[in-house]
Amino acid sequence: MSPPPVVVVNAVGLTARLLDHAPRFRALADAGWVRSLHEVAPAVTCTAQASLLTGRPPQDHGIVGNGWLFRDTREVRFWQQSSALVQAEPIYTTARRMARERGRSFRAAKLFWWFNQGADVEISVTPKPYYGADGGKVFGVSGTPEPLCGRLEAEIGKFPFHTFWGPNAGLPCTEWIAQAAADVLERDRPDLTLVYLPHLDYEPQRRGPSGCDMVRLTAELDAAAAPLLDRARALGARVWIVSEYGHCDVSRPVALNCVLRRAGLLTVRNGPFGETLDTFESRAFAVCDHQLAHVYVSRAGDVDRVRDVLAQEPGVDRVFAGAERGEIGLDHDRSGEIVVLSEPDAWFAYPYWLDDAVAPDFARTVDIHRKPGYDPCELFFDPTLLWPKGRAVRRLIQKKLGFRTLFDVIPLDPTLVRGSHGLPARDPLDKPVLIADGPPPSTGELLETTDFHALLLNALVSD
C-alpha cells in the first residue's frame, strides 16, 4: 500500500500566536501536533521555501534572498522563477526516486510556491505575466500540463493578479489559489500537493501586526482554505500546514545605499528617466531585502571601510564579512561580501537617490524585476496624490487606447511601511509554525526550518 497523499499548505505569516483564530487549522493541530520553527536567514519567501523543500541552509542551496547580484552580468534580479537556481535536490525529486525504488509511482503538484518554472513536478501553476514588445504587460498564469491553467480559469475565473501583489493585494488571490488546489486534488490526485496561500503577508507588512486586525485576517485565511481542506478530507489526504516567518512592527527605514553614496562608494548614472544604480562603477552597494541586506564590494581592499561605515549607521545591528557570513548560513558566492542585519524595529529600504526629484521612473510603479531591492512601498497607493485609484484607472484607459503610460501611483516614502520580517523572532509565539500528523518529533518545542524536509519525506515514502 502506498502512503496517503499529503497536502502541504504554506500559510505564510501564520504563527502560534494566531493559531486560535484559525479554527480549521487549530483542529488539525489538535488532531496531530504543532511546533514552532526557527527561521533561516534571511526569513524571506524565496530563502525559506528553498530551505523547506531541500532541508538545507541557504549557503548550501544558494537562495540567499528574494534577490541577489548576478555577478556575471552585474544585474540585481529579484523574484526569479527558474528551479535551476536551487542548488540542492528538492523533496519531490527525492521522494519520486525513493518511491520508484519501492516499486511505486509518485506525482507532485506545485501551486504558487516559488522556483516553479522547470520544477521536477508533474503539475504546476505559477503567476507569469505576458510582456509585449511595446512595453505592455498582460497578467496571466503559467503551468503544466499545458491545458491546466486554461481549465482552472474557465472554471474559477481569471486569476486576480492585481490582488497577488501591489496596492490592491489581499484576499481574492488566496481564495482563487485554494479553489484551484482543491480542483487539482480532486481531478489529478497527486501524491504531494504544495499550495502557497499569501493572505497574511500583506496587511502585516503595510500596518505592522499591531496596526491591523490580525484576528480577522487569520480567520479570513482559515475560511479561504476551507474548500481545499474539505476536499483533502474527502479524499483521505493528510494535510500539513507550514509557514515561512512571522511579521514584526517596524518604525525605522534605513537607506543603506544612501549611506554608501554619501561615503563616495556608490555611483549612479543620470538619464532621461531618472538616476539608475551603476553596479559596474560602484565600489559598494546594498541589495536590500526586508531586514537583511547583501552588500557587494568590488574591491577587496574596501571591505573593512564599507563594514565600518555601515556598522555605525543607526538601525544596523550586526555586520558579517567574508567567512563570518557562515555564522548565519550565508557563506555563499551569491551573498554580498558583507551581510547586514537590521535592529528588530528597523528595515532596509532600497533607494539610492538623494533627491526624489531624480528618482528613477520605475520607483513610483509596481516593478518587482527592475528595482535593485525589495520595495514594500508597492503595497500602498501614494497618499500625496489627490485620487490615486482614479489616477490608476486613467492610466489604464490610456494604455487600452494604445498610449504609452506609466502607472505612477506608488509612494516614495518608506516611513509608510510599519511591518517587516527577515530576522528570527525573539518570542516563540511569533515564529513560523508546522502543523502535522503522525508521530511527533522527539525533539523539543522548537524545530529548525530545515527539519521540515526530513519529516515530510518520511510521511511521503514510509511503508
C-alpha positions as CSV (number, residue, x, y, z in Angstrom):
1,M,0.0,0.0,0.0
2,S,1.2,3.5,-0.9
3,P,1.2,6.1,1.9
4,P,-1.8,8.5,1.7
5,P,-1.3,11.7,-0.3
6,V,-0.1,14.8,1.5
7,V,-1.2,18.4,1.0
8,V,1.2,21.0,2.3
9,V,-0.4,24.4,2.8
10,N,2.2,27.2,3.1
11,A,0.2,29.7,5.2
12,V,2.9,32.4,5.2
13,G,2.7,34.6,8.2
14,L,0.9,32.1,10.4
15,T,2.4,31.9,13.9
16,A,1.4,30.1,17.2
17,R,0.0,33.4,18.5
18,L,-2.5,33.4,15.7
19,L,-3.5,29.8,15.6
20,D,-6.5,30.0,17.9
21,H,-8.1,32.4,15.4
22,A,-8.0,29.8,12.6
23,P,-10.4,27.1,13.7
24,R,-9.8,24.7,10.8
25,F,-6.0,25.0,11.3
26,R,-6.5,24.7,15.0
27,A,-8.4,21.5,14.6
28,L,-5.6,20.0,12.5
29,A,-3.1,20.9,15.2
30,D,-5.3,19.4,17.9
31,A,-5.7,16.1,15.9
32,G,-1.9,16.0,15.3
33,W,0.9,18.1,16.6
34,V,2.3,21.6,16.2
35,R,5.8,23.0,16.6
36,S,7.3,26.4,16.1
37,L,10.2,26.7,13.6
38,H,13.5,28.6,14.0
39,E,13.8,30.7,10.9
40,V,16.6,30.6,8.3
41,A,18.4,33.8,7.5
42,P,17.0,35.8,5.9
43,A,13.5,34.8,6.9
44,V,12.0,35.8,3.5
45,T,9.9,33.9,1.0
46,C,12.4,32.5,-1.5
47,T,15.1,31.5,1.0
48,A,12.5,29.9,3.4
49,Q,10.8,27.9,0.7
50,A,14.1,26.7,-0.7
51,S,15.2,25.5,2.8
52,L,11.8,23.9,3.4
53,L,12.0,21.9,0.2
54,T,15.6,20.9,0.3
55,G,16.3,20.6,4.0
56,R,19.5,22.7,3.5
57,P,20.6,26.2,4.7
58,P,21.0,28.9,2.1
59,Q,24.8,28.6,1.9
60,D,24.1,25.1,0.5
61,H,21.1,25.7,-1.8
62,G,22.2,29.1,-2.9
63,I,18.9,31.0,-2.5
64,V,20.4,33.8,-0.3
65,G,17.4,36.0,-0.5
66,N,14.5,37.0,-2.7
67,G,17.1,38.5,-5.0
68,W,20.8,39.0,-5.3
69,L,23.5,40.3,-7.7
70,F,24.1,38.0,-10.7
71,R,27.8,38.7,-10.8
72,D,28.4,37.7,-14.4
73,T,26.1,40.4,-15.8
74,R,26.2,42.7,-12.7
75,E,22.4,42.7,-12.7
76,V,20.3,42.6,-9.5
77,R,17.4,40.3,-10.1
78,F,14.6,39.6,-7.7
79,W,11.8,37.0,-7.8
80,Q,13.3,34.7,-10.3
81,Q,11.3,31.6,-11.0
82,S,13.8,29.1,-12.5
83,S,14.1,25.9,-10.5
84,A,17.6,25.5,-11.8
85,L,18.7,28.3,-9.4
86,V,18.2,26.0,-6.4
87,Q,21.5,24.2,-5.9
88,A,20.2,21.3,-3.9
89,E,17.7,18.5,-4.6
90,P,14.1,19.3,-3.8
91,I,11.9,16.9,-1.9
92,Y,9.7,15.9,-4.8
93,T,12.7,14.7,-6.7
94,T,14.0,12.7,-3.7
95,A,10.5,11.3,-2.9
96,R,10.0,10.2,-6.5
97,R,13.3,8.3,-6.6
98,M,12.6,6.6,-3.3
99,A,9.1,5.7,-4.4
100,R,10.4,4.1,-7.6
101,E,12.9,2.1,-5.5
102,R,9.9,0.7,-3.7
103,G,8.0,-0.1,-6.9
104,R,5.6,2.8,-6.6
105,S,4.7,5.8,-8.7
106,F,4.9,9.4,-7.4
107,R,3.3,12.6,-8.7
108,A,3.7,16.1,-7.3
109,A,1.8,19.3,-7.8
110,K,3.4,22.7,-7.0
111,L,0.9,25.6,-6.9
112,F,2.3,29.1,-6.5
113,W,5.4,28.0,-4.5
114,W,8.5,29.8,-5.8
115,F,11.1,28.4,-8.3
116,N,8.2,26.7,-10.1
117,Q,9.3,27.1,-13.7
118,G,11.2,23.9,-14.8
119,A,10.5,22.3,-11.5
120,D,10.6,18.5,-11.4
121,V,6.8,18.1,-10.8
122,E,4.0,16.8,-12.9
123,I,1.6,19.6,-12.2
124,S,2.4,23.3,-11.6
125,V,0.7,26.7,-11.6
126,T,2.6,29.9,-11.1
127,P,1.9,33.7,-11.7
128,K,3.6,34.7,-15.0
129,P,2.6,37.9,-16.9
130,Y,3.0,38.2,-20.7
131,Y,5.3,41.0,-21.8
132,G,4.8,42.8,-25.1
133,A,7.4,44.3,-27.4
134,D,5.9,47.7,-26.8
135,G,6.5,47.5,-23.1
136,G,3.0,46.4,-22.3
137,K,2.2,43.7,-19.7
138,V,-0.8,41.4,-19.5
139,F,-1.4,39.4,-16.3
140,G,-1.6,35.7,-16.5
141,V,-0.7,32.3,-15.0
142,S,1.5,29.6,-16.4
143,G,1.8,25.9,-15.7
144,T,1.9,22.3,-16.7
145,P,0.4,20.3,-18.2
146,E,-0.5,22.9,-20.8
147,P,-4.3,22.8,-20.6
148,L,-4.4,23.1,-16.8
149,C,-4.3,26.9,-16.4
150,G,-7.0,27.3,-19.1
151,R,-9.2,24.8,-17.3
152,L,-8.8,26.4,-14.0
153,E,-9.5,29.9,-15.2
154,A,-12.5,28.6,-17.2
155,E,-14.0,27.1,-14.0
156,I,-12.9,29.5,-11.3
157,G,-12.4,32.7,-13.3
158,K,-9.3,34.7,-14.2
159,F,-6.6,34.7,-11.6
160,P,-7.0,38.0,-9.7
161,F,-3.4,39.0,-10.3
162,H,-3.9,42.6,-9.0
163,T,-4.6,41.1,-5.6
164,F,-1.4,38.9,-5.5
165,W,0.9,42.0,-5.2
166,G,0.6,45.8,-5.2
167,P,-1.7,48.3,-3.5
168,N,-4.8,46.0,-4.0
169,A,-3.1,42.9,-2.7
170,G,-5.5,41.0,-0.5
171,L,-7.8,38.0,0.0
172,P,-9.1,37.2,-3.6
173,C,-5.8,35.7,-4.8
174,T,-5.7,33.4,-1.8
175,E,-9.3,32.3,-2.3
176,W,-8.5,31.5,-6.0
177,I,-5.4,29.5,-5.2
178,A,-7.2,27.4,-2.6
179,Q,-10.0,26.7,-5.0
180,A,-7.6,25.8,-7.8
181,A,-5.7,23.5,-5.4
182,A,-9.0,21.7,-4.5
183,D,-9.7,21.2,-8.2
184,V,-6.2,19.8,-8.8
185,L,-6.5,17.5,-5.8
186,E,-9.9,16.2,-7.0
187,R,-9.0,15.6,-10.6
188,D,-5.3,14.8,-10.6
189,R,-4.8,13.1,-7.3
190,P,-1.1,14.0,-6.8
191,D,0.8,12.2,-4.0
192,L,2.2,15.6,-2.9
193,T,0.4,18.9,-3.4
194,L,2.3,22.1,-2.4
195,V,0.0,25.1,-2.0
196,Y,1.0,28.7,-1.2
197,L,-1.6,31.0,0.4
198,P,-0.3,34.5,0.8
199,H,-3.1,36.3,2.6
200,L,-1.3,37.0,5.8
201,D,1.7,38.6,4.0
202,Y,0.0,41.9,3.1
203,E,-1.6,43.9,5.8
204,P,1.0,42.9,8.4
205,Q,3.6,44.5,6.2
206,R,1.5,47.6,5.5
207,R,0.4,48.3,9.0
208,G,2.5,46.1,11.2
209,P,1.0,43.2,13.1
210,S,-0.1,45.6,16.0
211,G,-1.6,48.0,13.5
212,C,-4.0,45.7,11.7
213,D,-6.8,43.3,12.7
214,M,-4.8,40.0,12.9
215,V,-7.8,38.1,14.3
216,R,-9.9,39.0,11.3
217,L,-7.1,38.4,8.8
218,T,-6.3,35.0,10.2
219,A,-10.0,33.9,10.2
220,E,-10.2,35.0,6.6
221,L,-7.2,32.9,5.6
222,D,-8.7,29.9,7.5
223,A,-12.0,30.3,5.7
224,A,-10.4,30.7,2.3
225,A,-8.6,27.4,2.8
226,A,-11.9,25.6,3.6
227,P,-12.5,24.2,0.0
228,L,-9.1,22.7,-0.1
229,L,-9.2,21.2,3.4
230,D,-12.7,19.8,2.8
231,R,-11.6,18.2,-0.5
232,A,-8.5,16.7,1.1
233,R,-10.5,15.2,4.0
234,A,-13.0,13.7,1.5
235,L,-10.1,12.1,-0.4
236,G,-8.3,10.8,2.7
237,A,-5.3,13.1,2.2
238,R,-3.1,14.2,5.0
239,V,-2.9,18.0,5.5
240,W,0.2,19.7,6.8
241,I,0.4,23.5,7.5
242,V,3.7,25.3,7.4
243,S,4.7,29.0,7.4
244,E,7.9,30.8,6.5
245,Y,8.1,33.6,9.1
246,G,6.1,35.9,11.3
247,H,5.9,39.6,11.0
248,C,7.1,42.3,13.4
249,D,6.4,46.0,13.9
250,V,9.0,48.4,12.5
251,S,9.4,52.2,12.7
252,R,12.7,52.9,11.1
253,P,13.6,52.5,7.4
254,V,17.4,52.5,6.9
255,A,18.6,53.6,3.4
256,L,21.9,51.8,3.2
257,N,22.5,52.8,-0.4
258,C,22.2,56.4,0.5
259,V,24.7,55.9,3.3
260,L,27.2,54.3,0.8
261,R,26.6,57.1,-1.7
262,R,27.3,59.8,0.8
263,A,30.5,57.9,1.6
264,G,31.6,58.1,-2.0
265,L,31.2,54.3,-2.5
266,L,28.1,54.2,-4.7
267,T,27.8,55.5,-8.2
268,V,24.7,56.3,-10.3
269,R,24.1,57.0,-13.9
270,N,22.0,60.1,-14.8
271,G,19.5,59.8,-17.6
272,P,16.2,60.9,-19.1
273,F,14.2,58.5,-16.7
274,G,16.0,59.4,-13.5
275,E,19.0,58.1,-11.8
276,T,19.9,54.4,-12.1
277,L,22.3,52.4,-9.9
278,D,25.6,51.7,-11.7
279,T,26.7,48.3,-10.5
280,F,29.9,48.3,-12.6
281,E,31.3,51.6,-11.3
282,S,30.0,51.4,-7.7
283,R,32.6,50.3,-5.2
284,A,29.8,49.1,-2.9
285,F,26.1,48.9,-3.0
286,A,23.4,47.1,-1.0
287,V,20.7,44.7,-2.2
288,C,18.1,45.3,0.5
289,D,15.6,42.6,1.4
290,H,13.4,43.4,4.3
291,Q,15.6,43.2,7.5
292,L,18.7,41.8,5.7
293,A,21.0,43.3,3.0
294,H,23.7,41.8,0.9
295,V,26.4,44.4,0.3
296,Y,28.5,43.8,-2.8
297,V,32.0,45.3,-2.6
298,S,34.0,45.4,-5.8
299,R,37.5,45.8,-4.3
300,A,38.7,43.6,-1.5
301,G,40.6,46.5,0.0
302,D,37.3,48.4,0.6
303,V,35.6,45.7,2.7
304,D,36.9,47.0,6.0
305,R,36.0,50.5,5.2
306,V,32.5,49.6,4.0
307,R,32.0,47.5,7.1
308,D,32.9,50.4,9.4
309,V,30.7,52.8,7.5
310,L,27.6,50.5,7.8
311,A,28.3,49.4,11.4
312,Q,28.0,53.0,12.6
313,E,24.6,53.6,11.0
314,P,21.6,53.8,13.3
315,G,19.3,50.9,12.7
316,V,22.1,48.5,11.8
317,D,22.5,45.7,14.3
318,R,25.2,43.3,13.0
319,V,27.6,43.2,10.1
320,F,29.2,40.0,8.8
321,A,32.1,39.9,6.3
322,G,33.7,37.0,4.4
323,A,33.7,33.7,6.3
324,E,31.8,35.4,9.2
325,R,28.7,35.0,6.9
326,G,28.8,31.3,7.8
327,E,27.6,32.2,11.3
328,I,24.1,32.8,9.8
329,G,24.3,30.3,7.0
330,L,25.1,32.7,4.2
331,D,28.7,32.0,3.2
332,H,27.9,31.6,-0.5
333,D,29.2,33.2,-3.7
334,R,25.8,34.8,-4.3
335,S,25.9,36.6,-1.0
336,G,27.4,40.0,-0.7
337,E,30.9,40.3,0.5
338,I,29.2,41.8,3.6
339,V,25.8,40.8,5.0
340,V,24.0,43.3,7.3
341,L,21.2,42.7,9.7
342,S,18.9,45.4,11.0
343,E,17.8,46.1,14.5
344,P,14.4,44.5,15.3
345,D,12.4,47.7,14.8
346,A,14.2,48.7,11.6
347,W,14.3,47.5,8.0
348,F,16.4,48.2,4.9
349,A,14.9,50.4,2.1
350,Y,16.5,50.1,-1.3
351,P,16.6,53.8,-2.6
352,Y,20.0,55.1,-3.6
353,W,18.9,58.6,-4.8
354,L,19.3,61.6,-2.5
355,D,16.6,63.7,-4.0
356,D,13.1,62.4,-5.0
357,A,13.1,64.7,-8.0
358,V,15.7,62.4,-9.7
359,A,14.2,59.1,-8.6
360,P,14.0,56.6,-11.4
361,D,10.6,56.4,-13.1
362,F,10.2,52.8,-12.0
363,A,10.3,53.8,-8.3
364,R,6.8,55.1,-8.5
365,T,5.4,52.0,-10.1
366,V,5.0,48.3,-9.1
367,D,8.1,46.9,-10.8
368,I,9.5,44.0,-8.9
369,H,12.0,43.0,-11.5
370,R,13.5,46.4,-12.3
371,K,14.1,47.6,-8.7
372,P,17.5,46.6,-7.3
373,G,15.9,45.7,-4.0
374,Y,12.7,44.7,-2.3
375,D,10.2,47.6,-2.1
376,P,7.2,47.2,0.3
377,C,6.0,50.7,-0.7
378,E,4.4,48.9,-3.6
379,L,1.7,47.8,-1.2
380,F,0.5,51.4,-1.0
381,F,-1.2,53.9,-3.1
382,D,0.7,57.3,-2.8
383,P,-1.2,59.2,-0.2
384,T,0.0,62.5,-1.6
385,L,-2.0,62.0,-4.8
386,L,-5.5,63.6,-4.8
387,W,-7.2,60.4,-6.0
388,P,-4.6,57.6,-6.6
389,K,-7.1,55.0,-7.7
390,G,-8.6,57.4,-10.2
391,R,-5.1,58.1,-11.5
392,A,-4.6,54.3,-11.9
393,V,-7.9,54.0,-13.8
394,R,-6.9,56.9,-16.1
395,R,-3.6,55.3,-16.8
396,L,-5.3,52.0,-17.6
397,I,-7.6,53.8,-20.0
398,Q,-4.7,55.4,-21.7
399,K,-3.0,52.1,-22.0
400,K,-6.1,50.5,-23.6
401,L,-6.2,53.3,-26.1
402,G,-2.7,52.5,-27.2
403,F,-0.8,55.3,-25.4
404,R,2.5,54.6,-23.6
405,T,1.9,55.3,-20.0
406,L,3.4,54.9,-16.5
407,F,1.3,53.6,-13.6
408,D,3.0,56.1,-11.2
409,V,0.9,55.6,-8.1
410,I,3.4,54.1,-5.7
411,P,4.8,56.4,-2.9
412,L,8.5,57.0,-2.3
413,D,8.1,57.4,1.5
414,P,9.4,54.3,3.2
415,T,8.1,55.5,6.6
416,L,4.6,54.4,5.5
417,V,5.8,50.8,6.0
418,R,5.1,49.6,9.5
419,G,5.8,45.8,9.3
420,S,8.6,43.6,8.1
421,H,10.4,40.3,8.6
422,G,13.7,38.7,8.0
423,L,15.2,38.3,11.5
424,P,14.5,35.4,13.9
425,A,11.5,36.3,16.1
426,R,12.5,36.6,19.8
427,D,9.3,35.2,21.1
428,P,8.5,31.5,20.1
429,L,4.8,32.6,19.7
430,D,5.8,34.9,16.8
431,K,7.8,32.2,14.9
432,P,6.5,30.3,11.9
433,V,4.7,27.0,12.7
434,L,4.5,23.5,11.4
435,I,1.2,21.6,11.9
436,A,1.4,17.9,11.0
437,D,0.1,14.5,11.9
438,G,1.7,11.1,12.6
439,P,4.4,10.5,15.2
440,P,5.6,13.9,16.6
441,P,9.3,14.6,16.5
442,S,11.2,13.6,19.6
443,T,13.0,17.0,19.8
444,G,11.7,19.9,21.9
445,E,9.1,22.5,21.1
446,L,11.3,24.3,18.5
447,L,12.4,22.8,15.2
448,E,14.7,24.1,12.6
449,T,13.1,25.2,9.3
450,T,15.3,22.6,7.6
451,D,13.8,19.8,9.7
452,F,10.6,20.1,7.8
453,H,12.2,18.3,4.8
454,A,13.0,15.0,6.6
455,L,9.7,14.9,8.4
456,L,7.7,15.4,5.2
457,L,9.9,12.9,3.3
458,N,9.2,10.3,5.9
459,A,5.4,10.9,5.5
460,L,5.6,10.6,1.7
461,V,7.6,7.4,1.4
462,S,7.2,5.5,4.7
463,D,5.7,2.0,4.4
